[in-house]
């Protein structure tokens, strides 16, 4: 037996017509304050939940935005989602969240599953997707916002920053500090476009007119992976002076390994990360890293979606939220070259 409370049950208990209850639910001004309060009190008393499926079919809107991120537990993605939620909630819209696990196949499955539920728009992390994902999203006819990186050819719109340029500026900072044997620590091959662009930026700097001995270490994106990178660097025949890690998670693991081995940072080995996680400013020494306003990124993505749904198509298709290289104690020693000569800007923190 179906025991769900229906619209007619609310109307009967409140002693009003079904149309009056509908007007209250739709925030119509054609209802007196007293009647509105009575209906809302009855809804709360009976525990009535409106049938959003029927309402969305009638309005051709679900007031749902799908967001596909790589993993649920990372601070970076949570901050973006929070920024999106801040904006969407003000417009009576909610987020549906899916995780791809860095898998192209799972990402495609998530896109198909969400589109079957008729979201009003989709946010998807990164700018590198399979042809199948790009085709389905392009043909969906709804706003699509890619995030956390930049591309000249987005599916619809993109809000992010240049991971390549950020890595370039971070590497130039180390060179300006006088480090000449600099290695980059990244993760497994073709992990994602953000990680790959950070590696590309490092390689570009160290291969273009600099007297730097550079190499690359690959390890897990974890504390243990960062520790392993330090062990591999120390076991090499090269007196490695600095390690740039593709993520703060690995960088913190590297710092902890240095502490276990009694290695002074940055005197014996400088360490830099990427992401400016909350822990970065609290490590000892504090961690040099790249900072991005990810909450602001999420807000900009949601604003594009809201504007599109309201019929405003005058927004920029490509939005660059920028980044800052934040230098802290883990790399700081007197500059040998000025930041201006090295071609970057850095935020020095003390």
C-alpha positions as CSV (number, residue, x, y, z in Angstrom):
1,X,0.0,0.0,0.0
2,X,1.3,3.5,-0.9
3,X,1.5,5.5,2.3
4,X,3.2,8.6,0.9
5,X,1.6,11.9,1.7
6,X,0.0,13.5,-1.4
7,X,-0.7,17.1,-2.4
8,X,-4.4,16.5,-1.9
9,X,-3.7,15.3,1.7
10,X,-2.0,18.6,2.5
11,X,-4.9,20.6,0.9
12,X,-7.5,18.6,2.8
13,X,-5.7,19.1,6.2
14,X,-5.1,22.8,5.6
15,X,-8.6,23.2,4.3
16,X,-7.5,24.9,1.1
17,X,-7.6,23.9,-2.5
18,X,-4.9,21.8,-4.2
19,X,-4.1,24.9,-6.4
20,X,-3.4,26.9,-3.3
21,X,-0.9,24.4,-2.1
22,X,0.8,24.4,-5.5
23,X,1.1,28.2,-5.4
24,X,2.7,28.1,-2.0
25,X,5.2,25.5,-3.2
26,X,6.0,27.6,-6.3
27,X,6.5,30.7,-4.2
28,X,3.6,32.5,-5.8
29,X,2.7,36.0,-4.6
30,X,-1.0,35.3,-5.1
31,X,-1.3,33.7,-1.6
32,X,-1.9,35.6,1.6
33,X,0.7,35.4,4.3
34,X,-1.7,33.7,6.7
35,X,-2.7,31.0,4.2
36,X,1.0,30.5,3.2
37,X,2.0,30.0,6.9
38,X,-0.9,27.6,7.4
39,X,0.0,25.5,4.3
40,X,3.7,25.4,5.2
41,X,2.8,24.3,8.8
42,X,0.7,21.5,7.4
43,X,3.4,20.4,5.0
44,X,5.8,20.2,8.0
45,X,3.3,18.4,10.1
46,X,2.5,15.7,7.5
47,X,6.1,15.4,6.3
48,X,5.1,16.1,2.7
49,X,7.8,16.0,0.1
50,X,6.9,17.5,-3.3
51,X,7.2,15.2,-6.4
52,X,10.2,17.0,-8.1
53,X,10.1,14.5,-11.0
54,X,6.7,15.7,-12.0
55,X,7.6,19.3,-11.5
56,X,10.8,19.1,-13.5
57,X,9.0,17.4,-16.4
58,X,6.4,20.2,-16.4
59,X,9.1,23.0,-16.2
60,X,11.8,21.2,-18.2
61,X,14.2,21.9,-15.3
62,X,15.4,19.7,-12.5
63,X,17.3,22.4,-10.6
64,X,20.1,19.8,-10.3
65,X,23.7,20.3,-11.5
66,X,26.0,17.3,-11.9
67,X,29.6,17.5,-10.8
68,X,32.1,14.9,-11.8
69,X,35.4,15.0,-9.8
70,X,38.2,12.4,-9.7
71,X,37.9,11.5,-6.0
72,X,35.7,12.5,-3.1
73,X,38.2,12.9,-0.3
74,X,40.7,15.5,-1.7
75,X,40.5,19.0,-0.3
76,X,41.1,20.6,-3.7
77,X,37.9,19.2,-5.2
78,X,35.9,19.7,-2.0
79,X,36.8,23.4,-2.1
80,X,35.6,23.7,-5.7
81,X,32.3,22.0,-4.9
82,X,31.8,24.3,-1.9
83,X,32.2,27.3,-4.1
84,X,29.7,25.9,-6.6
85,X,27.3,25.1,-3.9
86,X,27.5,28.6,-2.4
87,X,26.2,30.0,-5.7
88,X,23.8,27.3,-6.7
89,X,22.0,27.2,-3.4
90,X,21.2,30.9,-3.8
91,X,19.4,30.0,-7.0
92,X,17.5,27.1,-5.5
93,X,19.7,24.5,-7.2
94,X,21.5,21.5,-5.8
95,X,24.6,19.5,-6.7
96,X,24.8,15.8,-7.6
97,X,28.4,14.5,-7.2
98,X,30.1,11.6,-8.9
99,X,33.7,10.3,-8.8
100,X,35.6,9.0,-11.8
101,X,38.5,7.6,-9.9
102,X,40.8,9.0,-12.7
103,X,39.3,6.4,-15.0
104,X,38.1,7.3,-18.5
105,X,35.6,4.4,-18.5
106,X,34.1,5.4,-15.2
107,X,34.0,9.1,-16.3
108,X,32.0,8.0,-19.4
109,X,29.7,5.9,-17.2
110,X,29.1,8.9,-14.8
111,X,28.3,11.2,-17.7
112,X,25.8,8.8,-19.1
113,X,24.2,8.1,-15.7
114,X,23.9,11.8,-14.9
115,X,22.5,12.8,-18.3
116,X,19.8,10.1,-17.9
117,X,18.7,12.0,-14.8
118,X,18.3,15.2,-16.8
119,X,20.6,17.6,-14.9
120,X,20.4,21.3,-15.9
121,X,24.2,21.5,-16.3
122,X,27.4,19.5,-15.8
123,X,30.7,20.4,-14.2
124,X,33.6,18.0,-15.1
125,X,37.1,18.1,-13.8
126,X,40.0,18.5,-16.2
127,X,40.1,19.3,-20.0
128,X,41.3,15.9,-21.3
129,X,38.5,13.5,-22.0
130,X,37.8,10.7,-24.4
131,X,36.1,11.5,-27.7
132,X,33.0,9.6,-26.4
133,X,32.7,11.9,-23.4
134,X,33.3,15.1,-25.4
135,X,30.7,14.0,-28.0
136,X,28.0,13.1,-25.5
137,X,28.5,16.3,-23.5
138,X,28.5,18.4,-26.6
139,X,25.3,16.9,-27.9
140,X,23.6,17.1,-24.5
141,X,22.5,20.7,-25.2
142,X,23.0,21.7,-21.6
143,X,25.8,24.0,-20.1
144,X,29.0,22.1,-19.6
145,X,31.9,23.6,-17.6
146,X,35.3,22.0,-17.5
147,X,37.5,22.9,-14.5
148,X,41.0,23.0,-12.9
149,X,43.0,23.5,-16.1
150,X,42.8,25.6,-19.2
151,X,42.3,24.7,-22.9
152,X,41.7,26.7,-26.1
153,X,39.0,24.3,-27.2
154,X,36.6,23.6,-24.3
155,X,33.5,21.4,-24.8
156,X,31.5,24.5,-23.8
157,X,33.2,26.6,-21.2
158,X,36.3,26.2,-19.0
159,X,37.2,27.7,-15.6
160,X,40.7,27.0,-14.4
161,X,44.4,28.0,-14.4
162,X,47.5,27.0,-16.3
163,X,49.1,24.1,-14.5
164,X,51.9,24.4,-17.1
165,X,52.6,28.1,-16.3
166,X,52.4,27.5,-12.5
167,X,55.0,24.7,-12.8
168,X,57.2,27.0,-14.9
169,X,57.1,29.8,-12.3
170,X,57.8,27.4,-9.4
171,X,60.8,25.8,-11.2
172,X,62.1,29.3,-12.1
173,X,61.9,30.3,-8.4
174,X,64.2,27.3,-7.5
175,X,66.6,28.3,-10.2
176,X,66.6,31.9,-9.0
177,X,67.4,30.6,-5.5
178,X,70.5,29.0,-6.9
179,X,69.5,25.3,-7.1
180,X,71.1,23.7,-10.1
181,X,70.4,20.0,-9.6
182,X,66.6,19.9,-9.6
183,X,64.4,16.9,-10.0
184,X,60.6,16.7,-10.4
185,X,58.5,14.1,-8.6
186,X,55.3,13.1,-10.5
187,X,52.9,10.1,-10.5
188,X,52.3,7.3,-12.9
189,X,52.3,8.0,-16.6
190,X,49.2,9.8,-18.1
191,X,47.6,10.2,-14.7
192,X,45.6,13.3,-15.6
193,X,46.1,16.5,-17.6
194,X,46.8,18.7,-14.6
195,X,49.7,16.5,-13.4
196,X,51.0,16.1,-17.0
197,X,51.0,19.8,-17.5
198,X,53.0,20.3,-14.4
199,X,55.7,17.9,-15.6
200,X,55.7,19.6,-19.0
201,X,56.3,23.0,-17.4
202,X,59.2,21.6,-15.4
203,X,60.8,20.1,-18.5
204,X,60.3,23.2,-20.5
205,X,62.2,25.4,-18.0
206,X,65.0,22.9,-17.4
207,X,65.6,22.3,-21.1
208,X,65.6,25.9,-22.4
209,X,68.8,27.7,-21.7
210,X,69.4,26.8,-18.1
211,X,72.4,25.1,-16.6
212,X,70.3,22.7,-14.6
213,X,70.7,19.0,-14.1
214,X,67.1,17.7,-14.2
215,X,65.5,14.4,-13.9
216,X,62.0,12.9,-13.1
217,X,61.0,10.4,-10.4
218,X,57.6,8.7,-10.6
219,X,55.9,7.4,-7.5
220,X,52.4,7.0,-5.9
221,X,50.5,10.2,-5.1
222,X,50.7,9.6,-1.3
223,X,52.9,10.3,1.7
224,X,54.7,7.0,1.2
225,X,55.2,7.9,-2.5
226,X,56.8,11.2,-1.5
227,X,59.1,9.4,1.0
228,X,60.1,6.9,-1.7
229,X,61.0,9.8,-4.0
230,X,63.4,11.2,-1.4
231,X,65.0,7.8,-0.9
232,X,65.5,7.4,-4.7
233,X,67.0,10.9,-5.0
234,X,69.4,10.2,-2.1
235,X,70.4,6.8,-3.6
236,X,71.4,8.4,-6.9
237,X,74.9,9.4,-7.9
238,X,73.8,13.0,-8.2
239,X,73.8,15.4,-5.3
240,X,70.2,16.4,-5.8
241,X,69.6,19.9,-4.4
242,X,65.9,20.3,-4.8
243,X,62.8,18.3,-5.5
244,X,59.6,19.7,-6.9
245,X,56.6,17.5,-6.2
246,X,53.5,17.5,-8.4
247,X,51.2,17.5,-5.3
248,X,51.5,18.7,-1.7
249,X,50.6,15.2,-0.5
250,X,53.8,13.8,-2.0
251,X,55.8,16.8,-0.9
252,X,54.7,16.4,2.8
253,X,55.7,12.8,2.6
254,X,59.1,13.9,1.3
255,X,59.5,16.4,4.2
256,X,58.6,13.7,6.7
257,X,61.2,11.3,5.2
258,X,63.8,14.0,5.5
259,X,63.0,14.5,9.1
260,X,63.3,10.7,9.7
261,X,66.8,10.7,8.0
262,X,68.0,13.9,9.7
263,X,68.2,15.8,6.4
264,X,68.0,19.6,6.8
265,X,65.5,21.3,4.5
266,X,66.3,23.4,2.6
267,X,70.0,23.4,3.5
268,X,70.7,19.9,2.3
269,X,67.6,19.3,0.1
270,X,64.9,21.9,-0.9
271,X,61.3,20.7,-1.3
272,X,58.4,22.3,-3.1
273,X,54.8,21.1,-3.6
274,X,51.7,22.1,-5.5
275,X,48.1,22.8,-4.3
276,X,48.7,24.8,-1.1
277,X,46.7,22.3,1.1
278,X,46.0,23.5,4.6
279,X,48.9,21.4,5.9
280,X,51.4,23.2,3.7
281,X,51.7,26.3,5.9
282,X,51.9,24.1,9.1
283,X,54.7,21.7,8.3
284,X,58.2,22.3,9.7
285,X,59.7,23.8,7.6
286,X,56.6,25.3,6.0
287,X,56.1,24.2,2.4
288,X,56.7,26.2,-0.8
289,X,53.8,25.5,-3.1
290,X,51.4,26.8,-5.7
291,X,48.2,28.4,-4.4
292,X,44.9,28.6,-6.3
293,X,41.6,30.1,-5.2
294,X,39.6,26.9,-5.7
295,X,36.5,28.1,-3.9
296,X,36.5,31.1,-6.2
297,X,37.0,28.7,-9.1
298,X,33.9,26.8,-8.1
299,X,31.9,30.0,-7.8
300,X,32.9,31.2,-11.2
301,X,31.9,27.8,-12.7
302,X,28.5,28.0,-11.0
303,X,28.0,31.6,-12.1
304,X,28.5,30.6,-15.7
305,X,26.0,27.8,-15.3
306,X,23.4,30.1,-13.7
307,X,23.9,32.8,-16.4
308,X,23.5,30.2,-19.1
309,X,20.3,28.8,-17.6
310,X,18.9,32.4,-17.3
311,X,19.6,33.0,-21.0
312,X,22.7,35.2,-20.6
313,X,25.3,34.0,-23.0
314,X,27.6,37.0,-22.8
315,X,30.1,35.3,-20.5
316,X,33.7,34.5,-21.5
317,X,34.1,30.9,-22.8
318,X,37.5,30.6,-21.1
319,X,38.0,31.9,-17.6
320,X,41.5,32.0,-16.1
321,X,41.4,32.3,-12.3
322,X,45.2,32.5,-12.0
323,X,47.6,31.2,-9.4
324,X,50.3,32.3,-6.9
325,X,53.7,30.7,-6.2
326,X,53.9,30.9,-2.4
327,X,57.5,30.6,-1.2
328,X,58.0,29.4,2.3
329,X,60.9,28.0,4.4
330,X,61.3,24.6,2.5
331,X,63.1,26.3,-0.4
332,X,64.1,29.8,0.9
333,X,67.7,30.9,0.6
334,X,69.1,34.1,-0.8
335,X,68.1,34.8,-4.4
336,X,70.9,34.6,-6.9
337,X,68.8,36.1,-9.7
338,X,66.0,38.6,-9.4
339,X,62.4,37.3,-9.9
340,X,62.1,39.9,-12.7
341,X,65.1,38.5,-14.6
342,X,63.7,35.0,-14.2
343,X,60.4,36.0,-15.7
344,X,58.0,35.1,-12.8
345,X,56.1,36.5,-10.0
346,X,56.1,35.0,-6.5
347,X,54.3,35.6,-3.3
348,X,56.9,35.6,-0.5
349,X,55.6,34.7,2.9
350,X,57.4,35.2,6.2
